Amino acid sequence: KELPGDRRRVTVRAADPAVCELAGRALTNFGGWGGWSGDEPMPTPMPIPMPMPFAHRGPSIAVGGPRARASLSAPALAAFRAALRDQSHCVRRIAARVVAREEPAWAVAEFTALATDAAAGYREVGLLGLGELEDRTTLGTITAGLGDRDIAVRAMAAWALGELEMSESVPALGRALTDQAPLVRRRAAWALGQVESASAVPLLRGALRDNDWETRRTAVWALGEIEDPSAVEALATLVTDGDARVRRMAAWALGEIESSRAVPVLARLLGDADRDVKLTAIWALGEIESSDAVSVLAPALKDAEPGVRRMAVWALGEIESSSAVRYLTPLLNDADADVRAVTAWALGSIESLSALPALEAAKADRAPAARRAVQWAIDQIDDRR
């Protein structure tokens, strides 16, 4: 409907959930509904080597920053406030996001009242609004939601605590890790990752044995976010997990923690049958930057797949150990041009004089990118003389 004095239209009902979802994204300028959709609200680890410094970069051109968002008119805000009690689940959630974004003076009181309403649907949307507001004074109200009889309400309470990011919520979230509903356990694990408190590590260790693979994966992600080395041994138990997605997340988490104690664990994952697990383990070894990983990575340089060889070369370049030179120089003749280019970059990063003869011989590489990489590497090493 058209609101007086406001050229924007507000969708107050949509029979098709997909239409309502799209309307919500348009109204809130939000690319995801992770806190309360079926998808886990966490990043998927996608290890990709950083751009190499020899790559051509053109001049920086400012295209323009984000435009300032105009506040809603009073009639529009009133319409969204009324929609908090709409019969449609999706409409209530859209309204909660919009109201929280506007932060009117009455928002905390309104969402708190909803969070304690007799109707579970209203309690859920109230907790969504409180989570979006991120008002630390609402900790008690949100925490109480973890004891709700409704699964969706408990899950939303766990999500909202993650949005608050307060260490005071760790004990309550730890108890939620034993909730009978997998959705609640997953949200609690995610929230503990958001809080990033080392006190959550012992609690998350138990969740690594959960019978729900998504809960295990989320707990692993949380440990990666916390980055506490004491989690390495617990994560090592997942090398043989039955789900490749969990094993991959374990490799990612070990890379985030960056402890050399993880090198032997990741070495086992290099033999994983799943390609993504193997690539993530290689990436993690590069992130850890321990010279102990050089010999561990060497076999991956002979992998049949160029993508695996390329990632292994990148990891050795990140480690920057001169002991890797003898493993890397043969790859300046690799059949894959990208592998040759990354190899030159890695040797330039290591800056060992022993790599110069091989680099000089590679100056005539048939691929322009590889030639540029070789010259960059030579210049890097020459600068050390």
C-alpha positions in Angstrom: 0.0 0.0 0.0 1.1 3.6 -0.6 1.9 5.4 2.6 1.1 9.2 2.9 4.1 11.3 2.4 6.3 8.3 1.5 7.0 7.2 -2.1 8.0 3.7 -1.0 5.5 0.9 -1.0 5.2 -1.5 2.0 4.2 -5.1 1.3 2.0 -6.1 4.2 1.1 -9.6 2.9 2.3 -12.1 0.5 0.8 -15.5 -0.1 4.0 -16.9 -1.5 6.9 -17.2 1.0 9.5 -16.6 -1.7 7.8 -13.4 -2.7 7.7 -12.3 1.0 11.4 -13.2 1.3 12.3 -11.0 -1.8 10.2 -8.2 -0.5 12.0 -8.4 2.8 15.3 -8.2 1.2 14.3 -5.2 -0.8 12.8 -3.4 2.1 15.7 -4.0 4.5 18.5 -3.9 1.9 19.7 -7.1 3.5 21.3 -10.0 1.6 20.4 -12.8 3.9 18.2 -13.8 6.8 20.7 -16.1 8.4 19.7 -15.6 12.0 16.4 -17.1 11.5 16.3 -19.0 8.2 17.3 -22.6 7.6 20.8 -21.7 6.6 23.6 -21.5 9.1 24.6 -17.8 9.6 28.3 -18.3 9.2 30.8 -18.0 6.4 31.7 -21.1 4.4 35.5 -21.4 4.4 36.7 -20.9 0.9 40.5 -20.8 1.0 41.8 -18.9 -2.0 45.4 -17.7 -2.3 45.8 -14.0 -2.1 46.6 -12.0 -5.2 50.3 -12.0 -6.0 52.0 -8.6 -5.6 53.5 -8.7 -9.1 50.0 -8.7 -10.7 49.2 -5.5 -12.7 47.1 -3.0 -10.9 45.5 -0.1 -12.6 44.8 3.3 -11.0 42.2 3.3 -8.2 39.0 4.9 -9.2 36.3 5.7 -6.6 33.0 4.6 -7.9 31.1 5.9 -5.0 30.4 4.8 -1.4 27.1 3.6 0.0 24.4 6.2 0.0 22.9 7.5 3.2 19.7 5.7 3.9 16.7 8.0 4.5 14.7 7.3 7.7 11.2 6.1 7.3 8.3 8.5 7.6 6.2 8.4 10.8 3.3 6.7 8.9 5.6 4.1 7.4 7.2 3.3 10.8 3.7 3.0 12.4 2.7 0.6 9.6 5.7 -1.6 10.4 5.0 -1.4 14.1 1.5 -2.7 13.5 3.0 -5.4 11.2 4.9 -6.9 14.1 1.7 -8.6 15.0 0.7 -9.6 11.5 -0.7 -13.1 10.9 2.1 -13.8 8.5 5.4 -15.1 9.9 7.4 -13.5 7.1 5.7 -10.2 7.4 6.4 -10.1 11.2 10.1 -10.8 10.6 10.4 -8.1 7.9 8.7 -5.6 10.2 11.1 -6.5 13.1 14.2 -5.9 10.9 12.9 -2.6 9.6 11.9 -1.4 13.1 15.2 -2.4 14.6 17.0 -0.7 11.8 15.2 2.5 12.5 15.8 2.3 16.3 12.8 4.3 17.5 12.7 5.1 21.2 10.0 2.6 21.8 11.7 -0.4 20.1 13.2 -2.1 23.2 10.0 -1.9 25.1 8.0 -3.2 22.1 10.3 -6.1 21.4 10.5 -7.0 25.0 6.7 -7.1 25.3 6.6 -9.4 22.2 9.3 -11.6 23.6 7.2 -12.4 26.6 3.8 -12.7 24.8 1.6 -15.7 25.1 1.9 -16.5 21.4 5.1 -18.3 20.4 5.2 -16.5 17.0 5.2 -13.1 18.7 7.9 -14.3 21.2 10.1 -15.3 18.3 9.8 -12.0 16.5 10.4 -10.1 19.7 13.7 -11.9 20.2 14.6 -11.3 16.6 14.1 -7.6 17.1 16.1 -7.6 20.3 18.9 -9.4 18.6 18.9 -6.9 15.7 19.0 -4.0 18.2 22.0 -5.5 20.0 21.1 -3.7 23.2 23.1 -5.2 26.0 20.5 -4.3 28.6 18.2 -7.0 27.0 20.5 -9.8 27.9 18.2 -11.2 30.6 15.1 -11.2 28.4 16.9 -12.9 25.6 18.6 -15.5 27.9 15.2 -16.4 29.3 14.1 -17.3 25.8 16.5 -20.3 25.9 14.1 -21.9 28.3 11.0 -21.4 26.1 8.9 -24.5 25.3 8.9 -23.6 21.6 11.9 -24.7 19.5 11.8 -21.8 17.2 11.8 -19.4 20.1 14.7 -21.1 21.8 16.6 -21.1 18.5 16.0 -17.4 18.0 17.1 -16.6 21.6 20.4 -18.4 20.9 20.8 -16.4 17.7 20.1 -13.1 19.5 22.7 -13.9 22.1 25.2 -14.3 19.4 24.3 -10.9 18.1 24.9 -9.4 21.5 28.4 -11.0 21.6 28.6 -10.8 25.4 30.8 -13.3 27.4 28.1 -13.3 30.1 26.0 -15.4 27.8 28.5 -18.3 27.5 27.1 -20.5 30.4 23.6 -20.2 29.1 24.6 -21.0 25.6 26.7 -23.9 26.8 23.5 -25.4 28.4 21.7 -24.8 25.1 24.3 -27.1 23.4 22.5 -30.0 25.0 19.0 -28.9 23.9 17.0 -31.8 22.4 16.5 -29.8 19.2 19.4 -29.8 16.7 18.4 -26.3 15.4 18.8 -24.9 18.9 22.2 -26.6 19.4 23.4 -25.3 16.1 22.3 -21.8 16.9 24.0 -22.0 20.3 27.3 -23.2 18.8 27.1 -20.3 16.3 26.4 -17.8 19.0 29.5 -19.0 21.0 31.6 -18.4 17.9 30.2 -14.9 17.7 31.1 -14.3 21.3 34.6 -15.5 20.7 35.4 -16.3 24.4 38.0 -18.8 25.3 35.7 -19.9 28.1 33.5 -21.5 25.5 36.1 -23.9 24.2 35.4 -26.7 26.8 31.7 -26.4 26.1 32.2 -26.7 22.3 34.4 -29.7 22.6 31.4 -31.8 23.7 29.5 -30.5 20.7 32.1 -32.0 18.4 30.6 -35.4 19.2 27.0 -34.3 18.5 25.0 -36.8 16.4 23.9 -34.0 14.1 26.6 -33.2 11.5 25.5 -29.6 11.1 25.9 -29.0 14.8 29.4 -30.6 14.7 30.3 -28.4 11.8 29.0 -25.2 13.5 30.9 -26.1 16.7 34.0 -26.5 14.7 33.4 -23.1 13.0 33.0 -21.5 16.4 36.3 -22.9 17.6 38.0 -21.5 14.5 36.5 -18.1 15.3 37.7 -18.2 18.9 41.2 -19.2 17.7 42.3 -20.8 21.0 45.2 -23.3 20.6 43.7 -25.5 23.3 41.1 -26.6 20.8 43.7 -28.3 18.5 43.6 -31.7 20.1 39.8 -31.7 20.1 39.7 -30.8 16.4 42.2 -33.5 15.7 39.5 -36.1 16.6 37.5 -35.0 13.5 40.1 -36.1 11.0 38.0 -39.3 10.7 34.6 -37.7 10.9 32.1 -39.4 8.6 31.1 -36.2 6.9 33.5 -34.4 4.6 31.9 -31.0 5.3 32.9 -31.4 9.0 36.4 -32.5 8.1 36.8 -29.5 5.8 35.6 -27.1 8.5 38.0 -28.7 10.9 40.9 -28.0 8.5 39.7 -24.4 8.2 39.5 -24.0 11.9 43.0 -25.3 12.4 44.2 -22.7 9.9 42.4 -20.0 11.7 44.0 -21.0 15.0 47.4 -21.0 13.4 49.1 -23.3 15.9 52.1 -25.4 14.7 50.7 -28.2 16.8 48.1 -28.7 14.1 50.6 -29.6 11.4 50.5 -33.3 12.0 46.7 -33.2 12.1 46.6 -31.4 8.8 49.1 -33.8 7.3 46.6 -36.6 7.8 43.9 -34.6 6.0 46.2 -34.1 2.9 45.4 -37.7 2.1 41.6 -37.2 2.4 39.5 -38.6 -0.5 37.5 -35.3 -0.7 39.2 -32.7 -2.9 37.8 -29.7 -0.8 39.1 -31.2 2.4 42.6 -31.6 0.9 42.7 -28.1 -0.5 41.5 -26.6 2.8 44.2 -28.6 4.7 46.8 -27.2 2.4 45.5 -23.7 2.8 45.6 -24.1 6.6 49.2 -25.2 6.5 50.0 -22.0 4.6 48.1 -20.0 7.2 50.1 -21.6 10.1 53.4 -20.7 8.4 55.4 -23.3 10.2 58.6 -24.6 8.6 57.6 -28.1 9.9 55.0 -28.1 7.1 57.4 -27.9 4.2 58.1 -31.6 4.0 54.4 -32.3 4.6 53.4 -30.2 1.6 56.1 -31.6 -0.7 54.0 -34.6 -1.9 51.1 -32.3 -2.9 53.4 -30.6 -5.4 53.2 -33.8 -7.5 49.4 -34.1 -7.3 47.8 -34.9 -10.7 45.4 -31.9 -10.3 46.8 -28.4 -11.1 44.6 -26.8 -8.4 46.1 -28.9 -5.7 49.7 -28.2 -6.9 48.9 -24.5 -7.1 47.5 -24.4 -3.6 50.5 -26.3 -2.2 52.9 -23.9 -3.9 51.0 -20.9 -2.5 51.2 -22.4 1.0 55.0 -22.8 0.7 55.2 -19.2 -0.4 53.4 -18.2 2.7 55.7 -20.2 4.9 58.7 -18.5 3.4 61.2 -21.2 4.4 64.4 -21.6 2.3 64.1 -25.4 2.8 61.2 -25.3 0.3 63.3 -24.0 -2.6 64.4 -27.5 -3.7 60.8 -28.6 -3.8 59.6 -25.6 -5.7 62.1 -25.0 -8.5 61.0 -28.0 -10.6 57.6 -26.5 -10.8 58.9 -23.6 -12.8 58.5 -26.2 -15.7 55.1 -27.4 -14.7 52.6 -28.0 -17.5 50.1 -25.5 -16.0 50.9 -21.9 -16.5 49.2 -20.8 -13.3 51.3 -23.3 -11.3 54.5 -21.8 -12.9 53.4 -18.3 -12.1 52.5 -19.0 -8.4 55.8 -21.0 -8.1 57.8 -17.9 -9.2 55.8 -15.8 -6.7 56.6 -18.3 -3.9 60.3 -18.3 -4.7 60.2 -14.5 -4.7 58.5 -14.4 -1.4 61.2 -16.8 0.1 63.9 -14.6 -1.3 66.6 -17.3 -1.4 69.6 -16.7 -3.6 69.6 -20.5 -4.4 66.5 -20.0 -6.5 68.1 -17.5 -8.9 69.5 -20.0 -11.4 66.2 -21.7 -11.9 64.4 -18.4 -12.1 66.8 -17.0 -14.7 66.2 -20.1 -16.8 62.5 -19.5 -16.6 62.6 -15.9 -17.9 61.6 -17.0 -21.3 58.4 -18.7 -20.2 55.8 -18.8 -22.9 53.0 -17.5 -20.6 53.1 -13.7 -20.0 51.8 -14.0 -16.4 54.5 -16.5 -15.6 57.2 -14.3 -17.2 56.1 -11.3 -15.1 56.1 -13.5 -12.0 59.6 -14.7 -12.7 60.9 -11.2 -13.2 59.2 -10.0 -10.1 60.8 -12.9 -8.1 64.3 -12.1 -9.5 63.9 -8.5 -8.6 62.8 -9.4 -5.0 65.8 -11.6 -4.5 68.2 -9.1 -6.1 67.0 -6.5 -3.7 68.4 -8.6 -0.9 71.9 -8.6 -2.2 
